[in-house]
Amino acid sequence: NAPDSHSPLCLVHNEDCKLSLNPAALAVLRGVTQPVVVVAMVGPLGSGKSFLMKRLAQKCTGSPLGSAAQTQTKGIWMWCLPHPCKPGVALVLLDTEGLGEANKGDSHSDIWIFTLALLLSSTFVFNCKQSTNDSMLQKLLMDLTHHVRVRVKADKAEPADEFVRVFPGFVWVVRDFRLQEGQQPISGDEYLRQILHSAQKPAGLPVQLLPPPQVFMLEQPAADRDLARLEALREDQLQPQFRQHEEDFCQHIWKEAPVKVLLNRSQVTGRGEQVP
């Protein structure tokens, strides 16, 4: 059965841009004999990933929130939980360090974290502020094609098709979303089209390597004066629109995120065994 983690474990250490597995966390994961839904969240530094991940885990504590200047969630942290909606299934949440930290010292660290999160997950969440365009995601995906090789049997398979076969479901979360004065409300799909429109080039868009995303737009969770103590706020002190849209996001993940499968479509357990 899946253990109920009260706080996350560091699964992948990142010390001086050198990644290593934590044997204790790996032992917990290998103890899960159920099929696993694996949700990884990746995004720029200071975009609120850890706060949202704790909401997804329905926990009040977890990996420390990073500051605006330096991430505190180093490496990849793992929650291992009973699935809230699917009996007999475990929910594994992977919270990653913020990308784009100026003092990190090695630009390869971001792509390593990004690649691991993408390959380990069955649903991949890209979390960013509204002010962030898709340039970071495009660069990471372009770098990814140099780090990942997919073996396929089809002789004429397109490179993008090869990656789509192994990549997880894709969710894009836009944080601190705010309509401009006079702007009409728009759907997540329309917002995504606006973001990607200027990037349509004959050479092809790296984002096409991923499946079409489900987009969620979350307002700022609290008033400006309360953001520094966000974790201490009661539920009724959070902005109502944020609570509503954050609940929509969580329900989507809980109900729609699939079990992790191999290329042969077999489900896998926490120890990596195929489910009969």
Wavefront OBJ file of the C-alpha trace (Angstrom):
o trace
v 0.000 0.000 0.000
v 1.050 3.594 -0.512
v 2.487 5.265 2.586
v 0.844 8.524 3.641
v 3.744 10.979 3.673
v 3.215 13.796 6.159
v 6.023 15.713 4.466
v 7.946 15.154 1.230
v 11.222 13.283 0.930
v 14.107 14.470 -1.209
v 14.225 11.889 -4.005
v 16.974 13.526 -6.072
v 19.644 15.625 -4.369
v 21.166 18.527 -6.267
v 24.369 19.582 -4.569
v 26.650 21.905 -6.513
v 24.813 20.878 -9.706
v 25.566 17.180 -9.105
v 22.466 14.988 -8.968
v 22.218 11.868 -6.791
v 19.419 9.585 -5.613
v 18.401 9.517 -1.959
v 18.368 5.805 -0.938
v 15.808 6.398 1.832
v 13.288 8.012 -0.530
v 13.956 5.364 -3.175
v 13.209 2.653 -0.596
v 9.852 4.291 0.179
v 8.983 4.393 -3.523
v 10.041 0.783 -4.044
v 7.760 -0.213 -1.193
v 4.710 0.850 -3.222
v 3.246 -2.283 -4.811
v 0.253 -0.476 -6.318
v 0.096 1.199 -9.742
v 1.293 4.798 -9.466
v 0.001 8.093 -10.827
v 3.101 10.306 -11.017
v 2.590 14.081 -11.221
v 5.661 16.301 -11.622
v 5.542 20.096 -11.379
v 8.229 22.221 -13.027
v 8.557 25.956 -13.539
v 10.584 29.118 -13.047
v 11.990 30.157 -9.695
v 9.439 31.921 -7.487
v 6.358 30.798 -9.418
v 4.677 29.135 -6.421
v 5.133 25.459 -7.316
v 5.633 24.211 -3.760
v 2.553 26.008 -2.439
v 0.381 24.544 -5.194
v 1.912 21.089 -4.746
v 1.023 21.112 -1.054
v -2.543 21.971 -2.001
v -2.523 19.012 -4.373
v -1.196 16.786 -1.579
v -3.820 18.202 0.810
v -1.045 18.932 3.292
v -0.141 22.027 5.295
v 3.586 21.325 5.460
v 6.144 20.366 2.885
v 9.238 21.489 1.078
v 10.171 25.047 2.092
v 8.945 27.845 -0.107
v 11.709 29.464 -2.106
v 12.409 33.173 -1.931
v 12.353 35.460 -4.929
v 16.140 35.238 -5.253
v 17.100 31.675 -4.401
v 15.249 28.390 -4.506
v 14.979 26.346 -1.311
v 13.397 23.310 -2.972
v 16.666 21.839 -4.247
v 16.553 18.787 -6.478
v 13.307 16.784 -6.681
v 11.078 16.202 -3.646
v 8.548 13.368 -3.490
v 5.187 13.000 -1.806
v 3.960 9.378 -1.785
v 0.262 9.178 -0.907
v -2.859 7.037 -1.235
v -4.779 8.312 -4.250
v -7.745 10.459 -3.106
v -10.058 9.298 -5.938
v -8.758 5.951 -7.211
v -8.739 3.006 -4.773
v -5.802 0.660 -5.175
v -3.647 3.364 -6.772
v -0.846 5.457 -5.242
v -0.315 9.155 -5.967
v 3.321 10.242 -6.310
v 3.900 14.005 -6.464
v 7.276 15.365 -7.586
v 8.086 18.949 -6.593
v 11.138 20.336 -8.387
v 13.547 23.164 -7.715
v 12.854 26.464 -9.450
v 14.408 26.903 -12.869
v 16.453 29.892 -13.923
v 18.243 30.676 -10.647
v 21.009 33.161 -11.442
v 23.413 31.798 -8.794
v 23.065 28.140 -9.776
v 26.327 28.236 -11.701
v 25.609 25.452 -14.208
v 22.983 25.907 -16.898
v 22.829 22.126 -17.401
v 21.237 21.670 -13.971
v 17.893 23.034 -15.206
v 17.680 20.695 -18.181
v 18.634 17.687 -16.019
v 15.857 18.438 -13.510
v 13.402 19.164 -16.342
v 14.272 15.946 -18.188
v 13.998 13.736 -15.096
v 10.623 15.231 -14.173
v 9.318 14.728 -17.702
v 10.457 11.119 -18.004
v 9.376 10.045 -14.511
v 5.864 11.485 -14.633
v 2.567 10.374 -16.098
v 1.296 13.973 -15.941
v 3.687 16.911 -16.334
v 2.667 20.319 -14.938
v 4.441 23.456 -16.169
v 3.774 26.212 -13.619
v 4.636 29.826 -14.463
v 3.608 33.408 -13.771
v 1.402 35.241 -16.266
v 4.336 37.497 -17.139
v 6.334 34.460 -18.330
v 6.036 33.603 -22.016
v 6.788 30.193 -23.468
v 10.453 30.921 -24.279
v 11.796 29.021 -21.237
v 9.674 25.969 -22.023
v 10.691 26.083 -25.692
v 14.402 26.249 -24.816
v 14.115 23.356 -22.356
v 12.301 21.218 -24.903
v 14.873 22.052 -27.563
v 17.691 21.065 -25.183
v 15.741 17.938 -24.279
v 16.004 16.620 -27.834
v 19.788 16.514 -27.349
v 19.561 14.572 -24.072
v 16.833 12.001 -24.780
v 16.840 9.348 -27.467
v 13.705 7.346 -28.207
v 13.974 3.899 -29.765
v 11.067 3.160 -32.066
v 10.297 0.352 -34.480
v 8.692 2.532 -37.135
v 11.294 3.462 -39.758
v 9.492 6.606 -40.876
v 8.454 7.955 -37.501
v 8.743 11.721 -37.171
v 10.966 12.925 -34.286
v 8.058 14.752 -32.645
v 5.916 11.594 -32.855
v 8.665 9.592 -31.165
v 8.702 11.916 -28.172
v 4.911 12.120 -27.879
v 4.815 8.328 -27.515
v 6.817 8.454 -24.287
v 5.967 11.875 -22.896
v 3.307 12.322 -20.189
v 0.071 14.265 -20.216
v 0.676 18.012 -20.170
v -0.942 20.619 -17.893
v -0.010 24.321 -18.083
v -0.766 26.426 -14.984
v -0.631 30.218 -15.372
v -0.182 31.880 -11.969
v -1.232 35.330 -10.757
v -3.456 35.689 -13.809
v -5.080 39.105 -14.168
v -7.174 40.521 -16.980
v -6.164 43.942 -18.243
v -8.698 46.757 -17.870
v -11.389 46.346 -20.498
v -10.184 42.874 -21.503
v -12.849 40.241 -22.012
v -12.585 36.970 -20.065
v -10.831 34.261 -22.071
v -10.580 30.503 -21.790
v -7.381 28.636 -21.064
v -7.263 27.386 -24.647
v -7.602 30.905 -26.048
v -4.890 32.199 -23.717
v -2.554 29.446 -24.866
v -3.224 30.270 -28.524
v -2.328 33.911 -27.840
v 0.911 32.926 -26.104
v 2.010 30.554 -28.852
v 0.817 32.566 -31.856
v 3.972 34.656 -32.199
v 6.131 31.526 -31.982
v 4.664 29.749 -35.012
v 7.638 29.302 -37.328
v 8.252 27.117 -40.371
v 10.919 25.205 -38.446
v 8.268 23.908 -36.064
v 7.476 24.626 -32.458
v 9.295 22.672 -29.718
v 6.140 22.772 -27.592
v 4.620 20.411 -30.178
v 6.831 17.701 -28.685
v 4.315 17.580 -25.832
v 0.638 16.643 -26.116
v -1.863 19.553 -26.263
v -2.010 20.952 -22.721
v -4.904 21.470 -20.380
v -4.571 25.102 -19.254
v -5.528 26.484 -15.834
v -5.329 30.177 -14.985
v -4.999 30.891 -11.252
v -5.389 34.350 -9.799
v -3.042 35.683 -7.112
v -3.844 33.606 -4.010
v -3.954 36.484 -1.523
v -3.623 40.237 -1.177
v -0.140 41.669 -1.753
v 0.352 42.359 1.952
v -0.318 38.697 2.808
v 1.886 36.966 0.232
v 4.924 36.803 2.540
v 2.930 34.702 5.047
v 0.935 32.691 2.537
v 1.324 29.353 4.311
v 0.022 30.804 7.578
v -3.244 32.034 6.051
v -6.531 30.311 6.776
v -8.517 28.935 3.864
v -11.052 31.773 4.108
v -8.218 34.333 3.827
v -7.317 33.175 0.328
v -8.902 34.912 -2.646
v -12.221 33.215 -3.567
v -11.418 33.053 -7.294
v -8.051 31.465 -6.570
v -9.680 28.865 -4.340
v -12.251 28.023 -7.013
v -9.758 27.682 -9.867
v -7.183 25.910 -7.701
v -9.866 23.381 -6.772
v -10.632 22.902 -10.482
v -6.938 22.189 -11.085
v -6.686 19.720 -8.194
v -9.855 17.897 -9.225
v -8.532 17.588 -12.789
v -5.270 16.068 -11.551
v -6.974 13.715 -9.106
v -9.554 12.486 -11.623
v -7.772 12.675 -14.992
v -4.045 12.098 -14.377
v -3.347 8.555 -15.644
v -1.352 5.744 -14.105
v 2.275 5.612 -15.252
v 2.693 3.173 -18.148
v 5.565 1.746 -20.176
v 5.874 1.829 -23.965
v 3.956 -1.454 -24.126
v 1.113 0.323 -22.226
v 1.611 -1.830 -19.117
v 0.972 -0.047 -15.826
v 3.859 0.084 -13.361
v 4.142 0.080 -9.569
v 6.369 2.184 -7.367
v 9.084 -0.460 -7.586
v 8.955 -0.368 -11.388
v 7.223 -3.715 -11.819
v 4.619 -4.213 -14.518
v 1.062 -4.756 -13.309
v -0.291 -8.113 -14.581
l 1 2 3 4 5 6 7 8 9 10 11 12 13 14 15 16 17 18 19 20 21 22 23 24 25 26 27 28 29 30 31 32 33 34 35 36 37 38 39 40 41 42 43 44 45 46 47 48 49 50 51 52 53 54 55 56 57 58 59 60 61 62 63 64 65 66 67 68 69 70 71 72 73 74 75 76 77 78 79 80 81 82 83 84 85 86 87 88 89 90 91 92 93 94 95 96 97 98 99 100 101 102 103 104 105 106 107 108 109 110 111 112 113 114 115 116 117 118 119 120 121 122 123 124 125 126 127 128 129 130 131 132 133 134 135 136 137 138 139 140 141 142 143 144 145 146 147 148 149 150 151 152 153 154 155 156 157 158 159 160 161 162 163 164 165 166 167 168 169 170 171 172 173 174 175 176 177 178 179 180 181 182 183 184 185 186 187 188 189 190 191 192 193 194 195 196 197 198 199 200 201 202 203 204 205 206 207 208 209 210 211 212 213 214 215 216 217 218 219 220 221 222 223 224 225 226 227 228 229 230 231 232 233 234 235 236 237 238 239 240 241 242 243 244 245 246 247 248 249 250 251 252 253 254 255 256 257 258 259 260 261 262 263 264 265 266 267 268 269 270 271 272 273 274 275 276
